[in-house]
Amino acid sequence: MKKNFKTYALAIVIIFTTIAIIDNLRISDVAEELQKDKDNLVKQVANFEQDLGNSSNNLKELKKENELLTDDISNFKKEVEALKSPVNL
């Protein structure tokens, strides 16, 4: 009877050890996959930040161009008004 108990106990220990090893391998695979996902997300965030910086620079350039165009329009209006006024000789 004691031999059977030891055999059953050994079988249970082997089964639990096998389950633990398999679970550990599964967890390692999941951790590796999560790390890859994290790395991809970090790259995406970096790309988004770069795109945001580029958009910000484009916005600044467009604002400057808009100011220049507004000034040009104002100057052209003044020139048109000056051309409309009668010439005094």
FENBELBEL-V221041 format. One record per residue. N is the residue number from 1. PHI is phi in whole degrees, -180 to 180 (none if undefined). Layout:
n->N phi->PHI
n->N phi->PHI
This chain:
n->1 phi->none
n->2 phi->-66
n->3 phi->-65
n->4 phi->-64
n->5 phi->-63
n->6 phi->-64
n->7 phi->-65
n->8 phi->-65
n->9 phi->-64
n->10 phi->-64
n->11 phi->-64
n->12 phi->-65
n->13 phi->-63
n->14 phi->-65
n->15 phi->-63
n->16 phi->-63
n->17 phi->-64
n->18 phi->-63
n->19 phi->-62
n->20 phi->-64
n->21 phi->-65
n->22 phi->-62
n->23 phi->-65
n->24 phi->-64
n->25 phi->-64
n->26 phi->-64
n->27 phi->-65
n->28 phi->-63
n->29 phi->-64
n->30 phi->-65
n->31 phi->-63
n->32 phi->-65
n->33 phi->-64
n->34 phi->-64
n->35 phi->-64
n->36 phi->-63
n->37 phi->-62
n->38 phi->-63
n->39 phi->-62
n->40 phi->-63
n->41 phi->-66
n->42 phi->-62
n->43 phi->-63
n->44 phi->-64
n->45 phi->-63
n->46 phi->-62
n->47 phi->-65
n->48 phi->-63
n->49 phi->-64
n->50 phi->-65
n->51 phi->-62
n->52 phi->-64
n->53 phi->-63
n->54 phi->-64
n->55 phi->-64
n->56 phi->-64
n->57 phi->-64
n->58 phi->-63
n->59 phi->-63
n->60 phi->-62
n->61 phi->-63
n->62 phi->-65
n->63 phi->-64
n->64 phi->-63
n->65 phi->-63
n->66 phi->-63
n->67 phi->-63
n->68 phi->-62
n->69 phi->-65
n->70 phi->-63
n->71 phi->-63
n->72 phi->-61
n->73 phi->-62
n->74 phi->-61
n->75 phi->-65
n->76 phi->-65
n->77 phi->-62
n->78 phi->-63
n->79 phi->-65
n->80 phi->-64
n->81 phi->-62
n->82 phi->-67
n->83 phi->-71
n->84 phi->-75
n->85 phi->-68
n->86 phi->-67
n->87 phi->-84
n->88 phi->-102
n->89 phi->-108
